[in-house]
Amino acid sequence: MLSSTFEDYLEAILTITENGRQSATSQEIAAALGTGREIAETTIASLIEEGYLERAGGDAVRLTEKGSSVASVVARKHRVLQCFLTEMLGVDADAASKEACTLEHDISDETLERLSSYMDGAQSPPGCMGRCRGQDACTLLDCKEGDTVRVAMMRGPRRHRRLLDLGIFPGEVVQIRRKLPNQSVVVRVKGCDIAISPEIAASILVESCP
């Protein structure tokens, strides 16, 4: 089992390279994790030795298939936990993300799946719904092409799992790329364009980015 530090590094590299990039530099990784460059380079060297990373020229590295597999699992845990904290408990999105970073390393796969299933069937607490109905809140369906917004909440708990798999969860910033004739909305999330049906778009509450 990898240490939480190693998992954080793999997750950080996955995040840095999600927008179509093939590699990340040690400086970028250190900045993302808030650590010194020398410490980052030492940890990166260990991950290369263990087969989770490989050199990509200069001081850049990329995930191997082995590393990508671990990073994807950790990132999904983070999304599920952050969604649970924001939607079920009403925790602020930034605080929920920090808490998820701590919890994601110790939660078992079985518990995570139970948590995800619980959100599929549970109803969001009234306090969370009220918090997301601020003056600047609207649904994804209400947005115009070119708008950049932040997801505030997802109504209809049974849709949570699919949206989480697509990388859409509270706190995530999305860009409205196109609105199709059938009212579907094409959004860009983490460098990928995703078409969302009007029914699901109407269930995603968003707010203006500061």
N, C-alpha and C positions, 0 to 999 in steps of 0.2 A: 504494500500500500504506500502510495506517495505521501510525502509530508505536505502539510497545508501550504507551506512556502512554495514548493514545486508546483502544486496545483494552481496557486495564484499566478505564477509566472506563465504557465501554459495558457491559462484563461486570458491573461493580459495580452499575450501574443496573438491569440485568436481574435480578440477585440480589435487590436491594431490592424490586423490584416483582413478584417471583414469587408472592407470597401474595395475588394478586388486586388489588393496588394499581395505580393508573394512572400514578403519578408519584413522583419522589424529589426531595427538597430538596438544595440545594448543601451544607448542613450535614451531611446524612446521607451524601452521597457522599464528602465530605472525611473524615468519621469512618471510613467503610468502607475508605478507601485510606490512612488515616494521614497525611494531608497538611493544609496550612493551607487555610482557607476561601477566602482571596483567590486562592490558586493554583488551587483547584478551580473557582472562578467564571471565571477566565481561560480555563481549559481547556474548560469547559462552553460558553463563548461561542464558542470556535473550532469545537467540534463542532456547535453550532447553525448557524454560518455555512456549515459543510461539508454540512449537511443530515442529520446523524445524530441530532440531537436537536431538540426543539421546546419552546417555553415552554408551561407548563400552569397558569399563574397564580402570582403572587408570585415566589418564587425557585425554584419547582418546575419540573422538566423531565420529559419523557417521550421514549422512544425513537420515532423515526420507523420506517417500514417498512424503510428502508435501514439504520438503526442497529440495529434488532432482528435483522436478518439477520446482521450482523457479530457482534453479541453472542452469538447462538446458536451460531455456528461456534466462537468462542473458548471458550465455556462447555463445548462438547462436547470440544474438545481438552483442556481442563483435566480433565474427567472421565476420559477415556481414559488420559491420562498419570498421573493420580493412581492409577487402578486398576492400571496396569502397575507403578508403583513399589511399591505396597503388596502386591499379590498375587504378582507375579513376583520382586520383589527383597526383599520383606519389610521395606520402609521404614515407619516409624511414620506413621500417617495424617496428623497435623499437619505433620510434616516433608515428607511427600509432597505435600501441598497447596501448601506454599511452593515446593517445587521445580517443581511443575507450573506455577505462576504464572510462573516464569522461562522454562521450556521452551516453553510454549504459543505464544509469539509467533514463534518461529523455525522450528518444525517444519512441514514441508510437508504438504499434504493427502494426497499419495501415501504419505508415510512414516507418517502417522497411520493411514491405512487398513490399511497393512501391519502396523502394530503391533496394531491392533484384530483383524485376522485371525489374527495370531500368538497372541493371547490366546484366541481361539476354539478353537484347536487344541492349545495347550500345556497342560501339567499344572502346577498350582501347586506350588512347591517344598515339601518336607516341613517345613522350618523355619517357613514361613508358616502352614501348617495347625496345627502344634503351638502357635504363638504365639496362635492364635485359639481354642484349646481350653481357655481358662482356666476357673476355677471359675464365673465369672459368665456364661460363653458358653452360648448355646442357639440353636436355629434360630427363624426367624420363625414357624414353625408352632407352636412351643411357647408363644408369647406369649399373653397374655390381652387381652381388649378393654380399651382404655384405657391399656395399657402404652406408654411412650415409650422407645425403644431406639436404639442406634447400630449401624450395619452394621459388622461386623468383617471379614467375608470372604464371598465368593460361591463355592461349590463348583460344579463342572460348568462348565468354561470356555466351552463352546459357548453358554451362556446369557448370557455377559457383555455382548455387544453390545446385546441387547434390554433388559437391565436398565439399562445405561448410558443408553440413549435415554430410559428412564423416569425417569432422575435418581436411580437407586439404585446406590450405589457405596460402597466402604469409607470410613468416616468420616461418612457421611450419617446424620442423625437422622430416624427415622420414628416415626409414631404409629399404633398398632393401632386402627383405627376399628370394624371389625366382623369377626366370624368367621361365615361363611355355612354353611348346612346341608351343602353339598358339600365343606366343609373349606377352601374358598378363603378368603384373608385380604384384607380391604380395608384398605389403609394410606394414610396421608396423607403425601405427600412434596412439599415446596415448595408447599404450599397446595392440592395436587390430590389427590383420592381415586383410588387405583389398586387394582383387584382382581388378586390374584396367585394362581395355581393352587396347590394343596397341594404338587405336585411341586416347583415352583420355590421356594415358601416354605420347604420343608424343606432346600433347598440354600443358603439365606442364613443365615449365622451372625451372630448379633447379641450385643451385650453391654449391660449396664445402663448408663444414663447417670449420670454422677456427680452 
